[in-house]
């Protein structure tokens, strides 16, 4: 748990007749994102009648509401009142999730390209990727997908010219300054570096996603053989060692 001293002056914009977008500074930074997370938490704690969903993103927060319960003007007054009282120490809960990853080979076919771009060896790329935890800015794209940053600038590459039609669930990928983990099979134009046998999303669990915005991802290398033999017992042992 940490406390963040913040001063927020966002703008409020309608999105249709059932949502308000609260926009902070138009940059991507942990500081700005923590403002989003803080306001989201305070709105949730306020339990405004008619607010049905909060969707935090990199630098904005979408508030979905039922206009039959609360009107736009009334909602805006409530939101601005919360925003006006937000410059204070607000505790933010977060965790670091250690994720086992089999890097390279069939699981990370783009590692050599990344290494050539960075002017380092593949082993150095793997060392850099594991050198620090990555802040989860938001969850989106597909169910439970974490957008983590910020990766080392040396490894920053734009999206692929030709996206892959299908990327396997569990694949670890990077693009620009971001990294993510596929929670199901899906297309991708990002660069693939590895694969985790760890279940990152379970629709029957509460919460269904292993990661939430504001958490951190830390990659830890395992062998291809370990990954392919992974099961419930291996996951229990891993969590006891790394995520207890």
KAQUI-V957466 format. One record per pair of residues at least 12 apart in sequence whose C-alpha atoms are under 10 Angstrom apart, sorted by the first residue. I is the first residue (numbers start at 0). J is the second residue. If there is no record, write none. Layout:
# KAQUI-V957466
i=<I/I>
j=<J/J>
This chain:
# KAQUI-V957466
i=<0/0/0/0/0/0/1/1/1/1/1/1/2/2/2/2/2/2/2/3/3/3/3/3/3/3/3/3/3/4/4/4/4/4/4/4/4/4/5/5/5/5/5/5/5/5/5/5/6/6/6/6/6/6/6/7/7/7/7/7/7/7/7/7/7/7/7/8/8/8/8/8/8/8/8/8/8/9/9/9/9/9/9/9/9/9/9/9/10/10/10/10/10/11/11/11/11/11/11/11/12/12/13/13/13/13/14/14/14/15/16/16/16/16/16/16/17/17/17/17/17/17/17/17/17/17/17/18/18/18/18/18/18/18/18/18/18/18/19/19/19/19/19/19/19/19/19/19/20/20/20/20/20/20/20/20/21/21/21/21/21/21/21/21/21/21/22/22/22/22/22/22/22/23/23/23/23/23/24/24/24/25/25/25/26/26/27/27/27/27/27/27/28/28/28/28/28/28/29/29/29/29/29/29/29/29/30/31/31/31/31/32/32/32/32/32/32/32/32/32/32/32/32/33/33/33/33/33/33/34/34/34/34/35/35/35/35/35/35/35/35/35/35/35/36/36/36/36/36/36/36/36/36/36/36/36/37/37/37/37/37/37/37/38/38/38/38/38/38/38/38/39/39/39/39/39/39/39/40/40/40/40/41/41/41/41/41/41/42/42/42/42/42/45/45/45/47/47/47/47/47/48/48/48/48/48/49/49/49/49/49/49/49/49/49/50/50/50/50/50/50/50/50/51/51/51/52/52/54/54/54/55/55/55/55/55/56/56/56/56/56/56/57/57/57/57/57/57/58/58/62/62/91/91/92/92/93/93/93/93/93/93/93/93/94/94/94/94/94/94/94/94/95/95/95/95/95/95/95/95/95/95/95/95/96/96/96/96/96/96/96/96/96/96/96/96/96/97/97/97/97/97/97/97/97/97/97/97/97/98/98/98/98/98/98/98/98/98/98/98/98/98/98/98/98/98/99/99/99/99/99/99/99/99/99/99/99/99/99/99/99/99/100/100/100/100/100/100/100/100/100/100/100/100/100/100/100/100/100/100/100/101/101/101/101/101/101/101/101/101/101/101/101/101/101/101/101/101/102/102/102/102/102/102/102/102/102/102/102/102/102/102/103/103/103/103/103/103/103/103/103/104/104/104/104/105/105/105/105/105/106/106/106/106/106/106/106/106/106/106/106/107/107/107/107/107/107/107/107/108/108/108/108/109/109/109/109/109/109/109/110/110/110/110/110/110/110/110/111/111/112/112/112/113/113/113/113/113/113/113/113/114/114/115/116/116/116/116/117/117/117/117/117/117/118/118/119/119/124/124/124/124/125/125/125/125/125/126/126/127/127/127/127/128/128/128/128/128/128/128/128/128/128/129/129/129/129/129/129/130/130/130/130/130/131/131/131/131/131/131/131/132/132/132/132/132/132/132/132/132/133/133/133/133/133/133/133/133/133/133/133/133/133/133/134/134/134/134/134/134/134/134/134/134/134/134/134/135/135/135/135/135/135/135/135/135/135/135/135/135/136/136/136/136/136/136/136/136/137/137/137/137/137/138/138/138/138/138/138/139/140/140/141/141/141/141/141/142/142/142/142/142/142/142/142/142/143/143/143/143/143/143/143/143/143/143/143/143/143/143/144/144/144/144/144/144/144/144/144/144/144/145/145/145/145/145/145/145/145/145/145/145/145/145/145/145/146/146/146/146/146/146/146/146/146/147/147/147/147/147/147/147/147/147/147/147/147/148/148/148/148/148/148/148/148/148/149/149/149/149/150/150/150/150/150/150/151/151/151/152/152/153/153/154/154/154/154/154/155/155/155/155/155/155/156/156/156/156/156/156/156/157/157/157/157/157/157/157/158/158/158/158/158/158/158/159/159/159/159/159/160/160/161/161/161/162/162/162/162/162/163/163/163/163/163/163/164/164/164/164/164/165/165/165/165/165/165/166/166/166/166/166/166/166/166/166/167/167/167/167/167/167/167/167/167/168/168/168/168/168/168/168/168/168/168/168/169/169/169/169/169/169/169/169/169/169/169/169/170/170/170/170/170/170/170/170/170/170/171/171/171/171/171/171/171/171/172/172/172/172/172/172/172/172/173/173/173/173/173/174/174/174/174/175/175/177/178/178/178/178/179/179/180/180/180/180/180/181/181/181/181/182/182/182/182/182/182/183/183/183/193/193/193/194/194/194/194/195/195/195/195/195/195/195/195/196/196/196/196/196/196/196/196/197/197/197/197/197/197/197/197/198/198/219>
j=<89/90/91/92/93/94/88/89/90/91/92/93/37/87/88/89/90/91/92/30/33/34/37/86/87/88/89/90/91/30/33/34/85/86/87/88/89/90/30/31/33/34/37/85/86/87/88/89/34/82/83/84/85/86/87/23/24/31/34/35/37/38/82/83/84/85/86/21/22/23/24/34/79/82/83/85/86/21/22/23/24/34/35/58/59/60/79/82/22/23/24/59/79/23/59/60/61/75/78/79/61/75/61/62/71/75/61/62/63/63/63/64/65/66/70/71/50/51/62/63/64/65/66/67/69/70/71/50/51/52/53/61/62/63/64/65/66/71/53/60/61/62/63/64/71/74/75/78/53/54/55/59/60/61/62/63/35/38/55/58/59/60/61/62/78/79/35/56/57/58/59/60/61/35/57/58/59/60/57/58/59/57/58/59/57/58/56/57/58/136/148/149/57/58/134/136/148/149/57/58/134/135/136/148/149/213/58/57/58/59/136/55/56/57/58/59/60/134/135/136/137/212/213/57/58/91/136/212/213/58/59/60/85/54/55/56/57/58/59/60/61/136/212/213/54/55/56/57/58/59/60/91/136/137/212/213/82/85/88/89/90/91/213/55/59/60/78/81/82/85/89/53/54/55/59/60/61/62/53/89/90/91/78/81/82/84/85/89/62/77/78/81/82/77/78/81/64/69/74/77/78/64/65/68/69/74/63/64/65/66/67/68/69/70/74/62/63/64/65/66/68/69/74/63/64/65/64/65/137/138/139/136/137/138/139/212/136/137/138/139/146/212/135/136/137/138/146/212/136/137/74/78/213/214/213/214/134/135/210/211/212/213/214/215/134/210/211/213/214/215/216/242/132/133/134/135/210/213/214/215/216/217/241/242/132/133/209/210/214/215/216/217/218/238/241/242/243/132/197/215/216/217/218/219/237/238/240/241/242/180/194/195/196/197/198/199/216/217/218/219/220/221/237/238/241/242/193/194/195/196/197/217/218/219/220/221/222/225/226/234/237/241/129/169/170/171/192/193/194/195/196/197/217/218/219/220/221/222/223/225/226/170/171/192/193/194/195/196/218/219/220/221/222/223/224/225/226/227/125/170/171/191/192/193/194/195/218/219/220/221/222/223/121/122/125/191/192/193/194/222/223/192/193/194/223/191/192/193/194/223/166/167/169/170/171/191/192/193/194/195/223/170/171/172/190/191/192/193/194/190/191/192/193/172/173/189/190/191/192/193/122/124/125/154/190/191/192/193/124/192/154/156/190/153/154/155/156/173/190/191/192/153/154/154/153/154/155/156/151/152/153/154/155/156/153/154/153/154/151/153/154/192/192/193/218/219/220/219/220/150/151/153/154/150/151/154/173/178/192/217/218/219/220/150/216/217/218/219/220/150/151/217/218/219/149/150/151/215/216/217/218/147/148/149/150/214/215/216/217/218/146/147/148/149/150/177/178/179/213/214/215/216/217/218/146/147/148/149/150/177/178/212/213/214/215/216/217/147/148/149/177/178/179/210/211/212/213/214/215/216/148/149/177/211/212/213/214/215/210/211/212/213/214/179/208/210/211/212/213/212/181/185/181/182/183/184/185/181/182/183/199/200/201/202/207/208/180/181/182/183/199/200/201/202/206/207/208/209/210/211/179/180/181/182/183/199/200/208/209/210/211/177/178/179/180/181/182/199/208/209/210/211/212/214/215/216/173/177/178/179/180/210/211/212/216/173/176/177/178/179/180/212/213/214/215/216/217/173/174/175/176/177/178/179/215/216/175/176/177/178/173/174/175/176/177/178/175/176/177/175/176/175/176/173/174/175/176/177/173/174/175/176/177/190/173/174/175/176/177/189/190/173/174/175/176/188/189/190/173/174/175/187/188/189/190/174/187/188/189/190/188/189/187/188/189/186/187/188/189/190/185/186/187/188/189/190/184/185/186/187/188/183/184/185/186/187/188/181/183/184/185/186/187/188/189/191/180/181/182/183/184/185/186/187/194/180/181/182/183/184/185/194/195/196/198/199/181/182/183/184/193/194/195/196/197/198/199/200/182/183/184/190/191/192/193/194/195/196/189/190/191/192/193/194/195/218/187/188/189/190/191/192/193/194/188/189/190/191/192/188/189/190/191/189/190/189/190/191/192/216/191/216/193/194/195/199/216/194/195/199/200/197/198/199/200/201/208/198/199/200/218/220/223/220/221/223/226/218/219/220/221/223/226/227/229/225/226/227/228/229/230/233/234/209/226/229/230/231/233/234/237/231/234/241>
